[in-house]
Structures are given as structure tokens and as C-alpha cells.
């Protein structure tokens, strides 16, 4: 196991147990769990239905829906932190296609005060 793999082995195993128990309890139908750094995937595990059609693999695609909101919010706030984006500027300043939909502001998007259309 690589040094990076050794570094994540214990936390990965503990986190996997939480995911695994949620699948076994029926809270999740299946799961794929992965840990990666900027260079490589360090570990993966998958659990779910077996069989040709319903098998879950490490490269299975899942519908994330609302789970993407905190990921996008984190990315926006990282851009703000680096000085590449201002929360109080219109989205269209950075994404010109939004100019036709009126003024949407990043800060209002993050607070759910208005819908991004």
C-alpha cells in the first residue's frame, strides 16, 4: 500500500462502515465510496444489488441531484477566497449566457433567495 493509501486506510474504513450499515439497514439501495487525492484514486469500495443488470461497480453512475449544491457552493466560495469572484456581482459577469435571464447574484444563489435559471 502506498504511503498515501496507508494515511487514509483507517478513516476510510471507519467511513465505509457507516455507508455499509446504511445499505444493510435499507436507507440506501447501494453505494460506491471512493477516496482520491489530486493524483490518483486511493481506495474504492462498492456495495449493492448483484447480478448482471443491477450490479454496482466502482465506475457506476449515480444521480446526485441536490447533493451537488454544497459542492458548487464550496467551489464558488473557494473562488471568492482566491479573489477570482465577488459574491455581490451578477452571475452573467462570469457566465455571459445568464445575461438574458436578468440579474442573478452569486450571494443570492447561495442563500436560495432566487433560482438560477
Secondary structure, DSSP 4 states (H G I P E B T S, - for coil): --HHHHHHHHHHHHHHHHHHHHHHTTS-S-EEEEEE-SS-EEEEEEES--STTT---TT-----GGGHHHHHHHHHHHHHHHTS--TTSBGGGT-GGGGGG---BHHHHHTTSS---
